[in-house]
């Protein structure tokens, strides 16, 4: 055996110290869902900081030559988790073990976990020397004398009540109003303070945050954090309580019955990583679809371009049944108790980090909209499956929009790609109007015993609202060369293999505050959409001429015949999240008449097929479909081609964005469907051109009969998509199964009438 000192020096040379920004994967294997609690524990490479289960560490050593690993095991004793850390090295197939001791502070600093983000105000928070001292109990709102849901501002020590909830409970908004008057950003919820922390909210950042100086900030007002005890519910607990009062929490989770736990392949639970139930629910449903299942194979490859490895890993973890095992009872040392429904399951930490990387919302630990996440994930799949099988094609379909000018009776047809059908909720079609009015009247009279009545909306009414013609009152008709009234009808130009329907439960009140419609909809098990199939141009029907509307000129801002755009209005619209070119058009076509007029234009033209296309001003020599006078940058072209796009696609993107590289990259990723006909191949030529044939006329879609059966639905509990909880129900072998994070059970009463997203599959003829 080699000299121990030489071997040790050789091993030490491969060890890196984690730097700020390095992610240490101490909780999950990079190639499986093994964890420190798994048999054999987890081995963390001390160079790449990737974790490996005991079944993969030998292969990683053989492939990489790495010889230093941190071995982490976690054993369960009574109700205490104990960690053991060892350093391992592999000299000529052997290994030695050195026990290590890490302080809790060092673990927190160097080993990442799922925590709230540190507030940007915490480090330098201004605290007034006003002599205010807060007693350990007996708090009241300084404005209205409320004694619960109280928040102390960490700048001036003012104690005031929290926000009013949708049902009228909670508080009177005095803490929020105090922030709006003073700008003092941080507040702590009194009653949640313990030696371990407290609920801290940043009004400026509009989120629950971490305050690393909380003991110091509390001590400023005479509060000893180490002696405080929890006397009030946290915000998470309060949200659950509010939902329980509504009733949907218990109904959707089937809390009133004893559910039978299920285990096996395709019945694997997912751990909640902190408001990650939206991700858990969506991925459980997607891996019921055969196209996505085909991407789920055991993965261990060092190929520089592996096919969606975290995606494949997640699918294998869910479908294999390897992790579908009962979780031991925390109080059962020998693991002899009966299964409770909770599973060991999988914790998709790496997958969540990857899918949310760079996204302003999905990279956080905040609750998100499951529908928005589904579209975000489909977009990622689209970008990463350009040269191979694309599972998102299972949901892709074409929508035909037919606009008829009521003055000339001439029509215009456009097609767009979509993945989700959004069904409106016509509240005026409720079948229990009298019950709703009676309950509302009793609440207005102050009757606290008034029952919660849910609006009963027929599914047929939702479909009718979707299919009935929409009246356009400000349509510019190329036939009459003026604005007039038109009707727009939407139909299916193709029927996908799998159809996703979103019930548009979330809307805005008269005060623009988001709210959720409390409705019950009799969603059917089978669906026939054949009557909504598009027919295209009808015999004898005339089409509207392809003539662009004239630009709107305003004399007082006209310079050499060109309208000068108001940059401030454009910026305001962009800050609201609208595309830059759409904002420029809105300002241009409303003649710089202000933000309100521009916003109205955007609202009326969001469905236009060229909504995000570049604005071409009169007198410009270039525009869509023309050759600009300036030549395109070869460097920019090469950069885009190197990303996997053809030269033709790169050229189109640069021409559409005035030869600006950053904008061209954004443009090309937001117009993937438009570019589907230009298949990517080596050499910059499309596959169709290489074979000497015409490229396909549009994006690839599957088509077939419009008859479907329901196989899954995702439900939401809470007041908005930004809070609450998601669960999903999936039909497996004719049995409905509820997936509630780590709980996987046979469903007794699937609440199909309270769903948010519904998933149908085509019925074979």
C-alpha positions, 0 to 999 in steps of 0.5 A, spaced: 500 500 500 502 506 498 505 511 503 499 514 507 502 521 507 502 521 499 496 518 498 493 523 503 496 529 500 494 526 493 486 526 495 487 533 499 489 536 492 482 534 489 478 537 494 475 544 493 472 549 498 465 551 497 465 558 494 459 563 495 454 560 489 456 553 489 450 548 490 452 543 495 447 537 493 447 534 500 440 531 500 439 528 493 443 523 489 444 526 482 442 520 478 437 517 483 433 519 489 437 516 494 438 521 500 442 520 507 436 516 510 437 511 504 441 505 505 448 506 505 447 514 505 449 519 500 456 520 498 458 528 496 464 529 491 468 534 494 470 537 488 463 537 484 459 537 490 454 532 487 451 527 491 451 520 489 447 514 492 451 508 494 450 504 488 453 510 484 459 512 487 463 506 485 461 508 478 463 516 479 469 514 482 471 510 476 469 515 471 472 521 474 478 519 478 475 523 484 478 520 491 475 524 496 467 524 498 463 526 504 459 520 507 452 523 510 448 518 513 442 520 517 438 515 522 432 516 526 432 515 533 425 516 537 424 523 534 431 525 533 434 525 527 442 524 527 447 526 522 454 522 521 459 525 517 465 522 514 471 523 509 472 517 504 478 516 499 479 511 494 486 509 494 487 503 489 480 500 491 480 501 498 478 507 503 479 510 509 474 513 514 475 520 518 469 522 522 468 530 522 465 535 526 461 541 523 458 546 527 451 548 526 453 555 524 457 552 519 452 547 516 447 553 515 452 557 511 455 552 507 450 547 506 444 550 502 437 548 504 429 550 503 429 557 506 426 564 505 430 569 502 434 574 506 430 581 506 434 586 502 432 590 508 435 586 514 442 588 514 441 595 514 434 596 517 433 603 520 430 602 527 428 609 531 430 610 538 423 612 540 423 609 547 418 604 545 418 597 549 413 591 547 411 587 553 411 579 552 403 579 551 397 583 552 398 586 545 393 590 541 392 594 535 394 601 536 388 603 531 382 598 532 384 594 538 384 588 535 388 582 539 390 577 534 393 577 527 398 583 530 404 585 527 410 589 530 413 594 525 421 593 526 423 600 525 418 604 530 415 598 534 408 600 532 403 594 533 398 594 528 393 589 525 394 585 519 390 584 512 383 583 511 382 576 508 377 575 503 371 572 508 372 579 512 376 576 518 384 577 519 384 584 520 383 591 518 389 592 514 392 597 519 399 594 518 399 595 511 397 602 511 402 604 516 407 601 511 404 605 505 404 612 510 411 611 512 415 606 508 418 602 514 418 595 510 419 589 515 414 587 520 414 581 525 408 577 527 407 577 534 405 570 537 409 567 532 416 569 535 420 563 538 427 562 539 427 558 532 425 564 529 418 568 527 414 570 521 417 576 518 414 580 512 417 585 507 411 590 505 416 592 500 418 586 497 411 583 498 413 576 501 415 573 507 422 573 508 428 571 513 431 576 517 438 574 520 438 580 525 431 578 528 434 577 535 437 584 535 431 587 531 427 585 537 431 586 542 431 594 540 424 594 543 425 590 549 423 583 546 428 577 548 427 572 543 430 566 547 424 567 552 418 567 547 413 562 546 408 561 540 401 563 542 398 564 535 398 561 528 403 562 523 401 564 516 401 557 513 397 555 519 392 561 518 391 559 510 389 552 512 384 554 517 381 559 512 381 554 507 378 549 512 372 554 514 370 555 506 370 547 506 374 546 500 380 544 503 377 538 507 372 536 500 378 536 496 383 532 500 377 527 502 379 529 509 372 526 512 374 518 510 379 514 512 383 513 505 387 506 503 394 508 502 397 505 495 404 503 494 407 500 487 410 503 480 406 509 478 404 510 485 410 514 488 409 520 493 413 527 492 415 531 498 413 538 499 419 542 498 416 548 501 410 551 497 412 546 491 405 542 491 404 546 484 410 542 481 408 535 484 401 535 482 403 537 475 409 532 474 404 527 477 399 528 471 404 529 466 408 522 467 401 519 466 401 521 459 405 515 455 409 521 451 412 523 457 413 516 460 417 514 454 422 519 457 423 516 463 428 511 463 434 509 468 439 514 467 447 514 468 451 517 462 456 522 462 454 524 455 455 532 454 448 532 451 444 527 455 436 528 453 433 531 459 437 527 465 433 531 471 427 530 467 428 522 466 430 521 473 424 524 476 420 520 471 424 514 473 423 515 480 415 516 480 414 510 475 419 505 478 416 504 484 423 504 487 421 509 492 414 508 493 415 505 500 411 507 507 415 512 511 416 510 518 412 513 524 417 518 527 415 515 534 416 508 532 423 506 533 423 499 530 418 501 524 413 496 526 407 500 526 401 500 520 403 504 514 399 511 515 399 513 507 405 518 508 411 515 503 418 515 503 417 518 496 422 523 492 424 530 493 425 533 487 430 538 489 435 538 483 429 538 478 425 544 481 432 548 481 433 546 474 426 548 471 426 554 475 433 557 474 433 564 472 425 564 472 423 570 477 417 566 480 419 559 479 426 559 482 423 562 489 419 558 494 413 562 493 406 558 491 405 558 484 399 557 479 399 550 476 397 552 469 403 557 469 408 552 471 405 547 466 406 552 460 413 554 463 415 546 463 412 545 456 416 551 453 422 548 456 421 541 453 419 544 446 426 548 447 430 541 449 427 537 444 427 540 437 431 534 434 428 528 437 421 526 440 417 531 443 412 529 448 409 536 449 406 534 442 401 530 446 398 537 448 399 541 442 393 543 437 391 548 432 386 554 434 382 557 428 379 564 429 374 567 424 373 574 424 367 577 420 366 584 418 359 586 420 359 591 415 362 587 409 360 580 411 367 578 409 372 574 413 379 573 416 382 566 418 388 565 422 391 560 426 395 559 432 398 554 436 395 552 443 396 547 449 390 549 454 383 550 453 381 556 458 374 555 460 370 562 462 366 561 468 359 565 467 357 566 474 350 569 471 348 562 469 348 559 476 343 554 477 342 555 485 341 563 484 336 563 490 340 560 495 346 564 493 342 571 494 339 568 501 346 566 504 349 573 501 343 577 505 344 573 511 351 575 511 350 582 510 345 582 516 351 580 520 348 572 521 355 569 523 351 562 522 350 563 515 352 557 511 357 557 505 353 556 499 357 554 492 355 557 486 353 551 481 355 552 474 353 547 468 359 545 464 355 546 458 354 553 460 362 554 460 362 551 453 357 555 450 361 561 453 367 559 450 364 557 443 359 563 442 361 569 437 365 575 441 363 582 439 369 586 436 367 593 437 373 597 434 375 592 429 379 595 423 376 592 416 380 592 410 374 592 406 371 598 408 377 602 410 375 604 417 373 601 424 367 597 425 364 592 428 366 584 427 364 578 430 370 573 432 369 565 433 374 560 435 374 553 433 379 547 433 383 546 427 386 540 430 384 535 436 390 533 440 391 526 443 391 529 450 386 535 452 388 540 458 382 544 460 383 550 465 377 553 469 378 560 469 376 561 477 381 566 478 379 573 476 379 581 479 374 584 483 372 591 482 378 594 486 383 590 482 384 585 488 385 578 485 380 573 488 377 566 487 371 564 484 368 559 489 364 554 484 362 547 483 362 545 475 359 538 473 365 536 469 363 530 465 367 524 465 367 524 457 367 529 452 365 530 445 368 536 441 366 534 434 361 540 434 367 545 435 371 543 429 373 548 424 371 548 417 375 553 414 373 558 409 366 557 407 363 556 399 362 563 396 365 566 402 369 572 401 376 574 405 378 581 407 383 584 403 390 583 406 391 591 407 394 594 413 391 599 417 393 606 416 398 609 421 394 614 426 398 621 425 397 626 431 399 633 428 402 636 434 407 630 435 408 629 428 416 630 425 417 629 418 411 625 417 413 620 423 410 619 429 415 620 435 413 615 441 412 617 448 418 613 451 415 613 458 408 610 456 412 605 452 416 603 459 410 603 463 407 598 459 413 594 458 413 594 466 406 591 466 409 585 462 407 586 455 412 585 449 416 591 447 413 591 440 406 591 442 407 596 447 410 601 441 404 599 437 399 601 443 402 608 443 403 609 436 396 607 434 393 611 439 397 617 437 401 618 444 394 620 447 396 617 454 397 610 458 389 609 459 388 609 451 394 605 450 392 600 455 385 599 452 389 598 445 393 592 448 387 589 451 383 589 445 389 586 441 392 581 445 389 576 441 392 579 434 396 574 431 402 579 430 401 582 437 408 581 438 411 583 431 415 589 430 412 595 429 414 598 422 414 606 422 412 609 415 418 611 411 422 605 414 425 601 409 425 594 412 419 590 415 417 583 416 418 580 409 422 585 406 430 586 406 433 591 410 438 596 407 443 594 413 446 587 412 446 582 418 451 581 423 455 575 421 457 574 428 450 575 431 448 569 425 453 565 428 451 566 435 444 564 434 446 558 429 451 555 435 444 555 439 441 549 434 437 554 430 438 554 422 441 560 418 434 561 416 431 562 422 437 566 425 436 571 419 428 571 420 429 573 428 435 578 427 431 581 421 425 582 426 429 585 431 433 590 428 439 586 428 439 586 436 442 580 438 439 579 445 432 581 442 433 576 437 434 571 442 428 572 446 424 573 439 426 566 437 424 563 443 418 566 443 416 564 436 418 557 436 411 555 433 412 559 427 419 556 426 417 549 427 416 549 419 424 550 419 426 544 421 433 544 424 439 540 421 446 541 420 449 546 415 444 551 416 439 548 411 432 545 414 431 538 413 425 539 408 430 543 403 435 538 404 431 533 401 429 537 396 421 538 398 417 543 400 417 544 408 411 543 412 406 548 412 405 549 419 407 546 426 407 539 427 400 537 430 396 530 431 389 530 429 384 525 430 376 525 433 374 530 438 372 525 443 375 524 450 375 521 457 377 524 463 383 521 466 386 526 471 385 533 474 388 538 479 385 542 484 387 548 488 385 550 495 386 557 497 384 564 496 389 565 490 394 562 486 399 565 490 397 561 496 394 555 498 395 548 496 394 543 490 393 536 490 391 531 484 387 526 482 389 521 477 385 515 474 389 508 474 386 502 472 379 504 473 381 507 480 381 514 482 388 515 486 389 522 490 396 524 490 397 529 496 405 530 496 407 524 500 400 521 501 398 516 495 391 513 497 385 510 493 380 516 492 373 514 495 370 521 493 374 524 487 371 532 488 371 532 480 366 538 481 372 543 484 378 542 480 382 547 476 385 543 471 382 537 467 386 532 463 382 528 458 385 523 453 382 521 446 378 515 446 380 510 441 374 509 436 
